[in-house]
Each structure stands twice: as C-alpha cells, then as structure tokens.
Amino acid sequence: MRVDEVLAPFKGKEKTAPHSYFHQITSILNARLKIFVSYKIWVLVELLNSVVSIAIYYFFGVMVESEELESAGYGDSYLAFALIGIASQTFLWTSVARISFVLRVELQEGTFEALNATRLRIESYLLGQTLAGFVLSTWFFTGAMLSGIFVLSASLTLTPETIITSLIIIFFMILAHLGIGFIAAGGILILKRGEPLIALFGVLTQFLSGVLFPLGVLPPELETVAMTLPFTYALRSLRFALLDERSLSDPTIINDIIICGIFALVLIPFGIWFFRKAHNYAKTRGTLGHY
C-alpha cells in the first residue's frame, strides 16, 4: 500500500467545534443549568429559606410603625415593604458574588485551567456564568414574591404598567452591580481568598440600602453613604413601582434608572478590564490550576 493511501484519511480538513461568542455563552449557560437542575433538593430548600425569611418578617412587621413607611412613600404595609427588599436582594448577591463563587469552585477542582486550554473567551465566560446565575435568581425572586402575595397576602400593586416598570428597574439593578462582580472575581484570581470582602460588601449594601427598613431611620451620615450605592436607587424605585403605583414617567424612577445606568457604564468596562488583567496575571504566575 502506498504511503499516500495510508495518510489520506488523516489529511481531511480538521473539524472544530463552533467558537463564536454566542455558542460559547450558551454552552456555559447550558452547563450551569444542568448542574442547577441536578440538585433538586437544594433548589427547594433555598426557595423554602426565602419563604421562611418572609414569614419571619411578617410577624416582625407587627412591631413596625406604619407612619415611617407612609412618609417615605411606601404605603403602610411592612410585609410588602420587606418582601420586595428580601426578594430583590437575590439579584444583588448574584451580581456581586455569583461569578466569584463559581470561579472558586472551578479553581479548587482544577477545571478553570482546562477551560483556558480551549478557545473560550474571557468575555464569554463572564457573560455565560452571569446569565446562569440570573436564571437561578429569577427562580428564587419569583418564588418569594408569589409566596408573599398568595400565602401571606402582601399588598402589592400589580398592573401591566407597574410590572413592566419593575422589570426595567430590575434590569438596571443587575447592570449596575455586574461590574462589581467582575472585579470581585478578578480579586479571587489574584488573592485566592476574597470571599470575606465580598460578603462584607453584600451585607453592608443590604443594611445601608434599606432592605428591611426605610433609609429615614438611619443617621444622616450613614444615609449619605447609602446614597453612594446603586442598590439604594434600584430598590427605592422598585418599591415606588409596586407599592405606590408609579410608572416610568415618574421623575424619581427616571433619575434612579439613569444613576444605575451610569454605574453600569463605568463599572462593567472596568470590571471586564480588571478581570482580564487578573486572568493574565494568574496565567503568567501559573496559578490558574489551584486555589
């Protein structure tokens, strides 16, 4: 047999897997969702935790003066007030901590180094992990809101206009915090131990942004600090939409959305740049394969 005949089967054009941005993003999203649905008990327990938290604050609301809520424009129901804060904080945690958590697991298991041997783009990795996280967040947010409305009878204003307004506010809420999540993930690549700082930022943001109480009860100094956080503006507008029936034509909501947009325009490009620099730093030092 001639040499050419032996080599012929190996001379065909090499077939490679699609490597477009869209394909990479959907591949990561699909992988994370498969992992998500495989832990059914965990999903139910996490949802149950949200419902239990809302039930606890239902009884806590008996001790809260409604005048403080009314003066802030949030109606007179503490349960509805706390429900929106508790349910929406899942988007905060996903934006800020989701990528860092997944990245830490992949560094511990050694899979992140294997991903870097492929054609995977950093931007695709970040976006794919982000989308997967928000599928989970939407599940928990929806479950918590439905439980509060139908089980505990929380009084929310749900009309097509307020629902659309709320969805737009949540979208900008997510965008405003994505860059912070990218920065936190970059810190994990460099420092390896960034979880305490991420947890501290999340807890302080929840406290200062008024998840469980109106900002008016804070000292003036802390209220000033609260107004530097994007979650403060997003949560305020979300409550105005669902508790005070305000729409996108409301000046306060327009102002809050613009502020969240400014945070997004500044932090997302910087976060991607920082993560790319941290990734190159870790690759140069050969630390992508361990945690």
Secondary structure, DSSP 8 states (H G I E B T S, - for coil): --HHHHHGGGSS--------HHHHHHHHHHHHHHHHHH-HHHHHHHHHHHHHHHHHHHHHGGGS-HHHHHHTTS-S-HHHHHHHHHHHHHHHHHHHHHHHHHHHHHHHHTHHHHHTTTT--HHHHHHHHHHHHHHHHHHHHHHHHHHHHHTS-------HHHHHHHHHHHHHHHHHHHHHHHHHHHHHHHHS--HHHHHHHHHHHHHHHTSSS-GGGS-HHHHHHHTTSHHHHHHHHHHHHHHS---TTSHHHHHHHHHHHHHHHHHHHHHHHHHHHHHHHHHHHT-TT--
